Amino acid sequence: MSVQNLNTFDPFADEGDPLGDNENVGSQADYIHIRIQQRNGRKTLTTLQGLPKQYDSKKLLKAFKKEFACNGTLVDDEKLGKVIQLQGDQRLKISTFLTDEGIDRATIKVHGF
């Protein structure tokens, strides 16, 4: 007679999604994320990531800098793709700018304190 419960089992091994094989459920890839990061002192940095491919990041950055009177840069991240960084707290301005350009408000997520 052999004991069955002595088999090795790794509870943290990836076995796929137990609710199904739909990869897009709960995925953050279809959202536009606007975040704020604290720098030193009172300085802040606003980041924008997850823009759809049809929008030109360089032209958007130029429009943001001119409209909001702030400086900014475009950063290429390996996981996140192109990320727009702007000086200051520009979260509300960016979200209203994007909704005025025709992006649905439900796809924009504003994070921060």
Stockholm file with secondary structure:
# STOCKHOLM 1.0

chainA/1-113         MSVQNLNTFDPFADEGDPLGDNENVGSQADYIHIRIQQRNGRKTLTTLQGLPKQYDSKKLLKAFKKEFACNGTLVDDEKLGKVIQLQGDQRLKISTFLTDEGIDRATIKVHGF
#=GR chainA/1-113 SS CCCGGGSCCCTTSCCCCTTCSCTTTTCSTTSEEEEEEECSTTCEEEEEECCCTTSCHHHHHHHHHHHHTCCEEEEEETTTEEEEEEESCCHHHHHHHHHHTTCCGGGEEECCC
#=GC SS_cons         CCCGGGSCCCTTSCCCCTTCSCTTTTCSTTSEEEEEEECSTTCEEEEEECCCTTSCHHHHHHHHHHHHTCCEEEEEETTTEEEEEEESCCHHHHHHHHHHTTCCGGGEEECCC
//
